[in-house]
Amino acid sequence: MISLVRNLFAALCLLGSALALAQNGPLRLGQSLPLSGPLAELGSEYREGMLAYFNALNARGGIHGRKIELLTLDDAYVVERTVENTKRLLDQEEVFALLGMFGSANYAAALPLINERNIPSLAPYTGSDELRAQKSPTTFWLRASYGDETEKIVDQLTTLGINKIAVFYQDDAFGKSGLAGVERALARRNLKVVATGAFDKAKNDVRDAVKAIGVADPQGVVMVSTYKPTAAFVREMRQAGKMTQFFALSVVGYKALQAEMGASAAGIAIAQVVPYPWSSAVPVVREFQSLPPEFMPKSGPTYTVLEGYIAAKVMAEGLRQAGPNPTREKLVGALAGLRNHDLGGFTIDYGKSGRLGSRFVEVTIVGSAGRLLR
C-alpha cells in the first residue's frame, strides 16, 4: 500500500513537472513563406525582421518568462506548398499561432483551414482588399491594403495632371486585387484605366503586356508585380521609346528591384506601407537601428525587414496582454483590444471592423544615385 502511494505521488510529481514545463516552455509561432524561388529575398527579409525583434526580446527574458520561437517552412511562393505547410504547422508542429504568412493567392488557399480551426494569424504579407472583405475573425492585417496603396498612387498622379493611367499586373489574385484598386481610385475621379497588360508569374514573359500598354501611350503605369517582371517591363517599355512614369506597389521590394536593374531603376516610384527605415526620426525605426550587432539582420535596414520587425512587435504585445498562461482565444482578444496602439511613430488599430491594422502609405522614388528618396 505504501509502495502504491509512493508510486502515485511520484507520478503526480512527474505530471506536475510536465505541466509546468508546458506552461513555461517556449511559445511557438509558425509561418509559411518563400525562402526559395522568385520571392526568396522578400520572404527572407520579412522573416529576418521578425527574428531580429524576437531574438532581442528573448535575450531580455521573453514574455512572462517564456521565449518566442518562430518556425518557418519554405513554400517557394507555391500555393499548394503553402497549404501543405499550414497543415503541418498546425497538425504536426502544433504551433500556437501563425505570423507573417505570405502571398495573396497563398493566404487565400490557407484561409479556410485557419477559419475552421480559429487560429490567430497576424500580419499576412498581402494587401488584398478581396481577402480583407472575407470574414476571418482570427486574421489581423498589419500592412495597408492594395486599395490604400493604389489610392495614394492615383492621387499623386492625378494631382500632377497625369490622367492617362495604365496597369501592368500579375495574372492572379495579387495582381487582380491591385488592378481593382486602381480602377476604383480612378472611378472616384471619373476616370478609367486606358490600358491593361497581364503576365503569367510562372513565365514572367512581359512582351504581350508591353504591346498592349505601349499602344495606349499612357502618361503613367501602375505596376502590380514583383521585382523581376517589373524590371523586365520597365526595361522593354523604355526600349520601345515609352518614357512614362512608372509606379510600383510596396511588394516589389526596392532592394531586390535595384539589384535587378542597377542604375536604370532611377525614376521608378514605389509605394511604402511602413516608415522610411533609414531615418532615426521615427522611434520604432530608431529602436530597430539601435539593435545590438548580433541581432541585426544581415540585409540591414530595408522596408521588408522593418515590416517584419513591426509585425513581431505587435505579436509580442498581443502575447504580453494575453497573460502568463495564454490561449488562442486570449490572444485573439488581446490583439482585438489594441486600439490606436502606438508602436513608436507607427500606429495600429484593430478596434474597427475588418481587423485592419494600418492604412499608412507614402510614396518614394529611386534617385539617380540609386538611393530611395521621399
C-alpha positions as CSV (number, residue, x, y, z in Angstrom):
1,M,0.0,0.0,0.0
2,I,2.8,2.4,1.0
3,S,4.6,1.5,-2.2
4,L,1.5,2.2,-4.2
5,V,1.1,5.6,-2.6
6,R,4.7,6.4,-3.2
7,N,4.4,5.5,-6.9
8,L,1.2,7.5,-7.2
9,F,2.9,10.5,-5.6
10,A,5.9,10.2,-7.9
11,A,3.6,10.0,-11.0
12,L,1.8,13.1,-9.8
13,C,5.1,14.9,-9.4
14,L,6.1,14.0,-12.9
15,L,2.8,15.1,-14.2
16,G,3.1,18.4,-12.4
17,S,6.6,18.9,-13.8
18,A,5.3,18.2,-17.3
19,L,2.5,20.7,-16.9
20,A,4.9,23.3,-15.5
21,L,7.2,22.7,-18.5
22,A,4.3,23.1,-20.9
23,Q,3.3,26.4,-19.2
24,N,6.8,27.7,-19.0
25,G,8.1,26.4,-22.3
26,P,8.6,28.4,-25.5
27,L,5.7,29.9,-27.3
28,R,5.9,28.5,-30.9
29,L,4.7,30.6,-33.8
30,G,4.6,29.3,-37.4
31,Q,4.8,30.8,-40.8
32,S,4.9,29.6,-44.4
33,L,6.8,31.9,-46.8
34,P,9.2,31.8,-49.7
35,L,12.8,31.2,-48.7
36,S,13.5,29.9,-52.2
37,G,12.0,30.7,-55.6
38,P,11.2,34.1,-57.2
39,L,10.4,35.9,-54.0
40,A,13.1,34.3,-51.7
41,E,14.7,37.7,-50.9
42,L,11.4,39.3,-49.8
43,G,10.4,36.2,-47.8
44,S,13.8,36.0,-46.1
45,E,13.8,39.7,-45.2
46,Y,10.3,39.5,-43.7
47,R,11.4,36.6,-41.5
48,E,14.7,38.2,-40.6
49,G,12.9,41.3,-39.3
50,M,10.8,39.2,-37.1
51,L,13.7,37.2,-35.8
52,A,15.6,40.4,-35.0
53,Y,12.8,41.5,-32.7
54,F,12.2,38.1,-31.1
55,N,15.9,37.4,-30.6
56,A,16.4,40.7,-28.8
57,L,13.2,40.0,-26.8
58,N,14.3,36.5,-25.8
59,A,17.7,37.9,-24.7
60,R,15.7,40.1,-22.2
61,G,13.8,37.1,-20.9
62,G,11.0,36.8,-23.4
63,I,7.3,37.4,-22.4
64,H,6.2,36.4,-18.9
65,G,9.4,34.4,-18.7
66,R,8.8,32.4,-21.9
67,K,10.9,32.6,-25.1
68,I,9.3,33.0,-28.5
69,E,10.2,30.5,-31.2
70,L,9.4,31.2,-34.9
71,L,9.2,28.1,-37.1
72,T,9.4,28.8,-40.8
73,L,8.6,26.5,-43.6
74,D,9.6,27.3,-47.2
75,D,6.8,27.3,-49.8
76,A,8.8,28.9,-52.7
77,Y,5.7,31.1,-53.3
78,V,3.8,28.0,-54.5
79,V,0.1,27.9,-53.3
80,E,-0.1,24.1,-52.9
81,R,3.0,24.1,-50.7
82,T,1.6,26.9,-48.6
83,V,-1.5,24.7,-47.8
84,E,0.7,21.7,-47.0
85,N,2.9,23.8,-44.8
86,T,-0.1,25.2,-42.9
87,K,-1.4,21.8,-42.2
88,R,2.0,20.6,-41.0
89,L,2.4,23.7,-38.7
90,L,-1.0,23.1,-37.1
91,D,-1.1,19.3,-37.1
92,Q,2.5,18.2,-36.6
93,E,4.3,21.2,-35.2
94,E,1.4,22.3,-33.1
95,V,2.2,26.0,-33.3
96,F,0.3,28.4,-31.1
97,A,-0.4,31.0,-33.8
98,L,0.6,32.0,-37.3
99,L,2.7,35.1,-38.1
100,G,3.7,36.5,-41.4
101,M,2.1,34.1,-43.9
102,F,3.0,35.2,-47.4
103,G,1.2,36.0,-50.7
104,S,-2.4,36.8,-51.7
105,A,-3.3,33.5,-53.5
106,N,-1.3,31.6,-50.9
107,Y,-3.1,33.0,-48.0
108,A,-6.5,32.7,-49.7
109,A,-5.8,28.9,-50.1
110,A,-4.8,28.6,-46.4
111,L,-7.6,30.8,-45.0
112,P,-10.4,28.1,-44.9
113,L,-8.2,26.0,-42.6
114,I,-7.3,29.0,-40.4
115,N,-11.0,29.9,-40.1
116,E,-12.2,26.4,-39.4
117,R,-9.7,26.0,-36.5
118,N,-9.9,29.6,-35.2
119,I,-6.1,30.0,-35.4
120,P,-4.8,33.5,-34.6
121,S,-3.0,34.8,-37.7
122,L,-1.2,38.1,-37.7
123,A,0.3,40.2,-40.5
124,P,-0.1,38.1,-43.7
125,Y,2.1,39.6,-46.3
126,T,-0.6,40.6,-48.7
127,G,-2.6,43.8,-49.3
128,S,-5.5,42.1,-51.0
129,D,-8.8,44.0,-50.4
130,E,-10.7,40.9,-51.5
131,L,-9.2,38.9,-48.7
132,R,-9.9,41.6,-46.2
133,A,-13.5,41.6,-47.3
134,Q,-13.8,37.9,-46.3
135,K,-14.9,37.0,-42.8
136,S,-11.9,35.9,-40.8
137,P,-12.3,36.9,-37.2
138,T,-8.9,35.5,-36.2
139,T,-6.9,37.2,-39.0
140,F,-5.3,40.5,-38.1
141,W,-4.0,42.5,-41.0
142,L,-1.0,44.8,-40.5
143,R,0.0,46.5,-43.7
144,A,-2.2,48.9,-45.7
145,S,-4.2,47.3,-48.5
146,Y,-3.5,47.4,-52.2
147,G,-6.6,49.7,-52.4
148,D,-4.8,52.1,-50.0
149,E,-1.6,52.0,-52.0
150,T,-3.3,52.5,-55.3
151,E,-5.4,55.3,-54.0
152,K,-2.2,57.1,-52.8
153,I,-0.6,56.5,-56.2
154,V,-3.5,57.6,-58.3
155,D,-4.0,60.7,-56.1
156,Q,-0.3,61.6,-56.6
157,L,-0.5,61.1,-60.4
158,T,-3.8,62.9,-60.9
159,T,-2.6,65.8,-58.7
160,L,0.2,66.2,-61.2
161,G,-2.2,66.2,-64.1
162,I,-1.4,62.6,-65.1
163,N,-4.8,61.1,-66.1
164,K,-3.9,58.6,-68.8
165,I,-3.0,55.7,-66.5
166,A,-2.4,52.0,-67.5
167,V,-2.0,49.0,-65.2
168,F,0.6,46.2,-65.6
169,Y,-0.3,43.3,-63.3
170,Q,0.4,39.7,-62.4
171,D,-2.4,37.4,-63.6
172,D,-3.5,36.0,-60.2
173,A,-5.3,37.1,-57.0
174,F,-2.5,39.6,-56.1
175,G,-2.4,41.3,-59.5
176,K,-6.2,41.4,-59.9
177,S,-6.6,42.9,-56.5
178,G,-4.2,45.7,-57.4
179,L,-5.9,46.3,-60.8
180,A,-9.3,46.6,-59.0
181,G,-7.7,49.1,-56.6
182,V,-6.6,51.3,-59.5
183,E,-9.9,51.1,-61.2
184,R,-11.8,52.1,-58.0
185,A,-9.4,55.0,-57.4
186,L,-9.8,56.3,-60.9
187,A,-13.6,55.8,-60.8
188,R,-13.7,58.1,-57.8
189,R,-12.2,60.8,-60.1
190,N,-14.5,59.9,-63.1
191,L,-11.5,58.3,-64.9
192,K,-10.9,54.9,-66.4
193,V,-7.8,52.7,-66.9
194,V,-6.6,53.4,-70.5
195,A,-4.9,50.0,-71.0
196,T,-4.0,46.8,-69.1
197,G,-1.3,44.2,-69.6
198,A,-1.1,41.0,-67.6
199,F,1.6,38.4,-67.3
200,D,1.9,34.8,-66.0
201,K,4.1,34.7,-62.9
202,A,5.3,31.3,-63.8
203,K,6.8,32.6,-67.1
204,N,7.5,36.3,-66.4
205,D,7.1,37.0,-70.1
206,V,6.1,40.7,-70.4
207,R,6.1,41.2,-74.1
208,D,2.4,41.0,-74.7
209,A,1.8,43.4,-71.8
210,V,4.3,45.8,-73.3
211,K,2.4,45.8,-76.6
212,A,-1.0,46.2,-75.0
213,I,0.1,49.1,-72.8
214,G,2.5,50.7,-75.2
215,V,-0.1,51.3,-77.9
216,A,-2.2,53.4,-75.5
217,D,0.8,55.7,-74.8
218,P,-0.1,56.2,-71.2
219,Q,1.3,59.0,-69.0
220,G,1.7,56.7,-66.1
221,V,1.7,53.0,-65.4
222,V,0.9,51.3,-62.1
223,M,2.8,48.0,-61.8
224,V,1.2,45.3,-59.6
225,S,4.1,43.0,-59.9
226,T,7.2,41.7,-58.1
227,Y,10.7,42.8,-58.9
228,K,11.8,40.6,-61.8
229,P,8.7,41.2,-64.1
230,T,8.7,44.8,-63.0
231,A,12.4,45.2,-64.1
232,A,11.7,43.4,-67.4
233,F,8.6,45.5,-68.1
234,V,10.3,48.9,-67.5
235,R,13.3,47.9,-69.5
236,E,11.2,46.8,-72.5
237,M,8.9,49.8,-72.3
238,R,11.9,52.2,-72.4
239,Q,13.4,50.3,-75.2
240,A,10.2,50.8,-77.1
241,G,10.5,54.5,-76.5
242,K,7.8,54.8,-73.9
243,M,9.1,57.3,-71.3
244,T,6.1,57.1,-69.0
245,Q,6.1,57.5,-65.2
246,F,6.3,54.1,-63.5
247,F,4.7,53.4,-60.1
248,A,5.2,50.1,-58.2
249,L,3.4,48.7,-55.2
250,S,5.3,48.1,-52.0
251,V,5.6,44.3,-52.6
252,V,8.1,45.0,-55.5
253,G,10.9,45.2,-52.9
254,Y,13.2,48.1,-53.5
255,K,16.4,46.3,-52.7
256,A,15.7,43.4,-55.0
257,L,14.5,45.7,-57.8
258,Q,17.6,47.8,-57.6
259,A,19.8,44.7,-57.6
260,E,18.0,43.5,-60.7
261,M,18.1,46.9,-62.6
262,G,21.1,48.8,-61.2
263,A,21.2,52.4,-62.2
264,S,18.3,52.0,-64.6
265,A,15.9,51.8,-61.6
266,A,16.2,55.5,-61.2
267,G,12.9,57.3,-61.6
268,I,10.7,54.5,-60.6
269,A,8.2,55.5,-57.8
270,I,7.4,52.9,-55.1
271,A,4.6,53.0,-52.5
272,Q,5.6,52.0,-49.0
273,V,3.5,50.8,-46.1
274,V,5.9,51.3,-43.2
275,P,8.1,54.3,-42.2
276,Y,11.4,55.1,-44.0
277,P,13.8,52.6,-42.5
278,W,16.9,54.8,-42.8
279,S,15.6,57.7,-40.7
280,S,16.1,58.0,-37.0
281,A,13.3,60.5,-36.7
282,V,10.7,57.7,-36.2
283,P,11.0,56.0,-32.7
284,V,10.4,52.4,-34.0
285,V,13.0,52.9,-36.7
286,R,15.4,54.3,-34.1
287,E,14.7,51.3,-31.9
288,F,15.5,48.9,-34.8
289,Q,18.6,50.8,-35.7
290,S,19.9,50.5,-32.1
291,L,19.7,46.7,-32.0
292,P,22.9,45.0,-30.9
293,P,25.0,43.9,-33.9
294,E,24.3,40.2,-33.1
295,F,20.6,40.7,-33.6
296,M,20.8,43.0,-36.7
297,P,19.7,41.2,-39.9
298,K,22.4,40.5,-42.5
299,S,20.5,42.6,-45.1
300,G,20.5,45.6,-42.7
301,P,17.5,48.0,-42.8
302,T,15.0,47.6,-45.6
303,Y,11.3,48.2,-45.8
304,T,10.5,44.5,-45.7
305,V,12.8,43.9,-42.7
306,L,11.2,46.8,-40.8
307,E,7.7,45.5,-41.6
308,G,8.7,42.1,-40.2
309,Y,10.2,43.7,-37.1
310,I,6.9,45.7,-36.6
311,A,4.8,42.5,-37.1
312,A,6.8,40.7,-34.4
313,K,6.4,43.7,-32.1
314,V,2.6,43.6,-32.5
315,M,2.6,39.8,-31.8
316,A,4.7,40.3,-28.7
317,E,2.3,42.9,-27.4
318,G,-0.7,40.6,-28.0
319,L,1.0,37.8,-26.2
320,R,2.0,40.1,-23.3
321,Q,-1.6,41.2,-22.9
322,A,-2.9,37.6,-23.2
323,G,-1.2,36.9,-19.9
324,P,1.3,34.3,-18.5
325,N,-1.0,31.4,-19.5
326,P,-2.2,32.5,-22.9
327,T,-4.8,30.6,-25.0
328,R,-5.6,31.2,-28.6
329,E,-8.8,32.8,-27.6
330,K,-7.0,35.1,-25.2
331,L,-4.5,36.1,-27.9
332,V,-7.3,37.0,-30.3
333,G,-9.0,39.1,-27.6
334,A,-5.7,40.8,-26.8
335,L,-5.0,41.7,-30.4
336,A,-8.6,42.9,-30.9
337,G,-8.1,45.2,-27.9
338,L,-5.2,47.1,-29.5
339,R,-6.8,50.4,-30.2
340,N,-4.8,53.3,-31.6
341,H,-1.7,51.5,-30.3
342,D,1.5,53.5,-30.9
343,L,4.4,51.2,-31.7
344,G,6.7,54.2,-31.9
345,G,5.6,56.6,-34.6
346,F,3.6,53.8,-36.3
347,T,0.0,53.3,-35.0
348,I,-2.2,50.2,-35.4
349,D,-5.9,49.9,-34.6
350,Y,-7.8,46.6,-34.5
351,G,-10.9,48.1,-32.9
352,K,-12.5,48.8,-36.2
353,S,-14.3,46.3,-38.4
354,G,-12.2,44.1,-40.7
355,R,-9.2,43.8,-38.4
356,L,-7.4,46.4,-40.5
357,G,-4.3,47.4,-38.5
358,S,-2.8,50.3,-40.6
359,R,-3.6,52.4,-43.6
360,F,-0.2,54.1,-43.7
361,V,1.1,54.7,-47.2
362,E,3.8,57.1,-48.6
363,V,5.4,57.2,-52.0
364,T,9.1,57.1,-52.5
365,I,11.2,57.4,-55.7
366,V,14.5,55.8,-56.7
367,G,17.0,58.6,-57.1
368,S,19.8,59.0,-59.8
369,A,22.4,57.7,-57.3
370,G,20.2,54.6,-56.6
371,R,19.1,55.8,-53.2
372,L,15.5,55.7,-52.3
373,L,14.1,59.2,-51.7
374,R,10.9,60.6,-50.1
